[in-house]
Amino acid sequence: MGYTMNNRSMPSPRGPRLLQWLVVLLFALLAERPLLAAGKLNVVTATQDLAAIAVEVGGDRVNVLSIAKGYQDPHFVEAKPSFLLNLRKADLLVVVGLELEIGWLPPLITQSGNPRIQPAAQGYFDASRFAEILEIPTAQVTRAMGDVHPQGNPHYWLDPQNGLRVATGLAQKLSEMSPGDTAFFQQRLQDFRRRLMEAERRWDEQMKPYRGRKVITYHQSWPNFVKRFGLQVADYVEPRPGIPPSPAHVVELITLMKRQNVKLILVEPYFDLKTPQSVARETGGQVVVLMPSVGGNKDAGDYIKLFDYDVNQLVKAFQQAR
Amino acid sequence: MSLSVAILLAAALSAGTAQAQESPAPPSVEGLQKAQDERIRKLEEEVQALKAAQTAAKPEPAQLGGAGGAAAKALNPDISLNGDFLGAIGHNQVRPVPGLEMHEAELGLQSVIDPYARGDVFISFGDSGVSVEEAFVTFTALPGEVVAKVGKMRAAFGKVNSTHNHALAWTDRPLVTENLVNGEDGIDDMGVSVSRILPAPGDLFLEATGQVFRGNSGVLFTTNQNRDLSYVGHLRGYEDLTENTNLEVGLSYAQRHNELGHDFLTKLQGVDVSLRWRPLRRSIYNSLLWRSEFVWSQRDQLPTRQKAFGLYSSLDYRLDQRWTVGTRFDWSQRATASNQLDRGGSAVLTYWMSEFSQVRGQYRFVRYDGRQDGNEVRLQLIFVMGAHGAHPF
């Protein structure tokens, strides 16, 4: 039971006018539709690698935008509201999958208000379904292993054959969404395949003398790359994925590199170079900053140039490490 | 090996049959040998052709596609548990807290429900019992780019109100929340929420949210009659100033009847400002967040309406992958007695063992109503088990 009030000193509630206005505004906006670029599919990708592949296939018949930049850690992208401005207009969302984007993409998809790109909708494309996936756990996965991905290693785009597989799947998806452009997408796919095969012959020739060599990598980002080019990962700078290197692990790493005569430490551009450099000094090794993604630097401007850059850097480093 | 045996057997049988048929005129040994060789060659060709056809028919290598969908339990919701353990030393006679406390264990169940909606449920276990902190369905496939939520949820009033304990940068909540926005529980009620991104010039992100609640959020909002609903509105503007820096400003409004009766309203207005800096190339090592919230409260009560104001301003800086330092200034009048003013300050140090556990220390000084001082060091352990969904920005 509450008190009664004097109407003069305390006005009775007359309804929330602000909210009424908000509701009116909301209904008025229901009629408004986002203005899509005429005749073009709007494609948003999680990473620049997928954007580069989408451009290879879609050419000027699609608008392509990437959320993450090639020089940032794709595990730790901030779910900025500004990304929603593009996601709300997207016809197709291309994701890496395998929980790479689990820390930031799901809330963006939910908040986008765009039914076309919700998981399993026609405009949701999980590129991992088309790729060869490595390091799929076969036993119980726990966080004691660090930040492991229970469905396999998500850095699969670092095998050019996976890039081609994703491009093939994407050409099919774009053709479904824009049937009139099927021949165009297929022609671009064939052209991409031809150029990629030529490039692969070149990369194979360059890497041939170094097949079987051991390297250290900072994070577990390179299983597809090292498998494709015949390298071996002896150990990682991170003791476990996502866990910063401890002094004890650094000592182990130095011992291992000396014992096995490992000379190269491959580091992604978004990791601190301090620890890898001190390990390199102790072992007479060398730190090589490789680009894990298109756009990692200006030389890695498209999917083929990404491998051109990484292979050239590796060859140069192997030559110096003789 | 087995293939060769099969070919030889087939050849032998064929040879035997041929011999039986041609018995009236036995061929020479060389002829038989030739015929056998010819048949073996043809059979080998057939086998090779079949093997090639079989290989070509293989769609893709067996490894393609990862392990997704392999497990029958894949349709279970994501289950997580966030633990929040608190310890405190020092003295605070106005708002004392236990020396050691398992403050909260928050169970999260999150899943897509169907092609049109997802569900998020958070159940909080603590010293005061078990409560449903949030349990709502988000409708993601509505026309007109509208996102609607139905259920129990933390209201979109400012920033701190909608943030769970484990996601805060402090061991406590600011004084303005304690004094004006119903403390730790905040505005957390059953209702409906509708939000939509609004058209805006340039790259400005503008979002409006309207919420209607039953009207029960502790003493702040209390239902006296069925029609005594409470209302919350939130307008949020965001812009990337540079690639690494962004600014967010929010305006909030909440209104409802308070515990004194149908004719007694409490109205809240809020402004929140967040300036963030996080360099993309060094995102796991360095970041800075300055955040302030200002709340104006107008509460109907006897003998006179109380108008109170409060604010907090905080600054957090990530030093490296493991360490974050922060500070917070608190200033707030009390909702029921605006002549009483509480002021305080905090210094916070957080150690990130991993993404999934943190240890935090906070020194907090509060001068309550200009008379009584609280001096405390609070320690916190936060951990997360399982698949806890990402928080909205």
HADDOCK unambig.tbl for C-alpha pairs under 7 A between the chains (distance, minus, plus):
assign (segid A and resid 1 and name CA) (segid B and resid 261 and name CA) 6.54 0.50 0.50
assign (segid A and resid 2 and name CA) (segid B and resid 260 and name CA) 4.67 0.50 0.50
assign (segid A and resid 2 and name CA) (segid B and resid 261 and name CA) 3.87 0.50 0.50
assign (segid A and resid 2 and name CA) (segid B and resid 262 and name CA) 6.96 0.50 0.50
assign (segid A and resid 3 and name CA) (segid B and resid 260 and name CA) 6.06 0.50 0.50
assign (segid A and resid 3 and name CA) (segid B and resid 261 and name CA) 5.97 0.50 0.50
assign (segid A and resid 4 and name CA) (segid B and resid 263 and name CA) 6.72 0.50 0.50
assign (segid A and resid 5 and name CA) (segid B and resid 263 and name CA) 6.51 0.50 0.50
assign (segid A and resid 12 and name CA) (segid B and resid 263 and name CA) 5.69 0.50 0.50
assign (segid A and resid 13 and name CA) (segid B and resid 263 and name CA) 6.78 0.50 0.50
assign (segid A and resid 19 and name CA) (segid B and resid 210 and name CA) 6.81 0.50 0.50
assign (segid A and resid 19 and name CA) (segid B and resid 233 and name CA) 6.39 0.50 0.50
assign (segid A and resid 22 and name CA) (segid B and resid 210 and name CA) 6.82 0.50 0.50
assign (segid A and resid 30 and name CA) (segid B and resid 144 and name CA) 4.71 0.50 0.50
assign (segid A and resid 31 and name CA) (segid B and resid 144 and name CA) 6.93 0.50 0.50
assign (segid A and resid 33 and name CA) (segid B and resid 144 and name CA) 6.94 0.50 0.50
assign (segid A and resid 71 and name CA) (segid B and resid 281 and name CA) 5.87 0.50 0.50
assign (segid A and resid 72 and name CA) (segid B and resid 280 and name CA) 5.31 0.50 0.50
assign (segid A and resid 72 and name CA) (segid B and resid 281 and name CA) 5.06 0.50 0.50
assign (segid A and resid 79 and name CA) (segid B and resid 392 and name CA) 6.84 0.50 0.50
assign (segid A and resid 79 and name CA) (segid B and resid 393 and name CA) 5.52 0.50 0.50
assign (segid A and resid 80 and name CA) (segid B and resid 393 and name CA) 6.03 0.50 0.50
assign (segid A and resid 81 and name CA) (segid B and resid 205 and name CA) 6.68 0.50 0.50
assign (segid A and resid 81 and name CA) (segid B and resid 238 and name CA) 6.89 0.50 0.50
assign (segid A and resid 82 and name CA) (segid B and resid 205 and name CA) 5.86 0.50 0.50
assign (segid A and resid 82 and name CA) (segid B and resid 239 and name CA) 6.84 0.50 0.50
assign (segid A and resid 85 and name CA) (segid B and resid 205 and name CA) 6.94 0.50 0.50
assign (segid A and resid 102 and name CA) (segid B and resid 390 and name CA) 6.93 0.50 0.50
assign (segid A and resid 103 and name CA) (segid B and resid 390 and name CA) 4.99 0.50 0.50
assign (segid A and resid 104 and name CA) (segid B and resid 390 and name CA) 5.99 0.50 0.50
assign (segid A and resid 107 and name CA) (segid B and resid 390 and name CA) 6.60 0.50 0.50
assign (segid A and resid 107 and name CA) (segid B and resid 391 and name CA) 6.81 0.50 0.50
assign (segid A and resid 107 and name CA) (segid B and resid 392 and name CA) 5.57 0.50 0.50
assign (segid A and resid 110 and name CA) (segid B and resid 140 and name CA) 6.02 0.50 0.50
assign (segid A and resid 111 and name CA) (segid B and resid 147 and name CA) 6.69 0.50 0.50
assign (segid A and resid 113 and name CA) (segid B and resid 140 and name CA) 5.89 0.50 0.50
assign (segid A and resid 113 and name CA) (segid B and resid 141 and name CA) 6.82 0.50 0.50
assign (segid A and resid 113 and name CA) (segid B and resid 145 and name CA) 4.21 0.50 0.50
assign (segid A and resid 113 and name CA) (segid B and resid 146 and name CA) 5.37 0.50 0.50
assign (segid A and resid 113 and name CA) (segid B and resid 147 and name CA) 5.34 0.50 0.50
assign (segid A and resid 114 and name CA) (segid B and resid 141 and name CA) 6.62 0.50 0.50
assign (segid A and resid 114 and name CA) (segid B and resid 145 and name CA) 5.80 0.50 0.50
assign (segid A and resid 115 and name CA) (segid B and resid 140 and name CA) 6.17 0.50 0.50
assign (segid A and resid 115 and name CA) (segid B and resid 141 and name CA) 4.26 0.50 0.50
assign (segid A and resid 115 and name CA) (segid B and resid 142 and name CA) 6.95 0.50 0.50
assign (segid A and resid 128 and name CA) (segid B and resid 65 and name CA) 5.94 0.50 0.50
assign (segid A and resid 129 and name CA) (segid B and resid 64 and name CA) 6.80 0.50 0.50
assign (segid A and resid 129 and name CA) (segid B and resid 65 and name CA) 4.05 0.50 0.50
assign (segid A and resid 129 and name CA) (segid B and resid 66 and name CA) 6.97 0.50 0.50
assign (segid A and resid 130 and name CA) (segid B and resid 64 and name CA) 6.24 0.50 0.50
assign (segid A and resid 130 and name CA) (segid B and resid 65 and name CA) 5.70 0.50 0.50
assign (segid A and resid 131 and name CA) (segid B and resid 64 and name CA) 5.48 0.50 0.50
assign (segid A and resid 131 and name CA) (segid B and resid 65 and name CA) 5.88 0.50 0.50
assign (segid A and resid 132 and name CA) (segid B and resid 63 and name CA) 5.97 0.50 0.50
assign (segid A and resid 132 and name CA) (segid B and resid 64 and name CA) 4.52 0.50 0.50
assign (segid A and resid 132 and name CA) (segid B and resid 65 and name CA) 6.45 0.50 0.50
assign (segid A and resid 133 and name CA) (segid B and resid 63 and name CA) 6.64 0.50 0.50
assign (segid A and resid 133 and name CA) (segid B and resid 64 and name CA) 6.21 0.50 0.50
assign (segid A and resid 133 and name CA) (segid B and resid 65 and name CA) 6.48 0.50 0.50
assign (segid A and resid 133 and name CA) (segid B and resid 66 and name CA) 5.26 0.50 0.50
assign (segid A and resid 136 and name CA) (segid B and resid 66 and name CA) 6.71 0.50 0.50
assign (segid A and resid 136 and name CA) (segid B and resid 67 and name CA) 6.82 0.50 0.50
assign (segid A and resid 151 and name CA) (segid B and resid 66 and name CA) 5.94 0.50 0.50
assign (segid A and resid 151 and name CA) (segid B and resid 67 and name CA) 5.14 0.50 0.50
assign (segid A and resid 151 and name CA) (segid B and resid 68 and name CA) 6.09 0.50 0.50
assign (segid A and resid 152 and name CA) (segid B and resid 66 and name CA) 6.12 0.50 0.50
assign (segid A and resid 243 and name CA) (segid B and resid 354 and name CA) 6.31 0.50 0.50
assign (segid A and resid 270 and name CA) (segid B and resid 281 and name CA) 4.94 0.50 0.50
assign (segid A and resid 270 and name CA) (segid B and resid 282 and name CA) 5.73 0.50 0.50
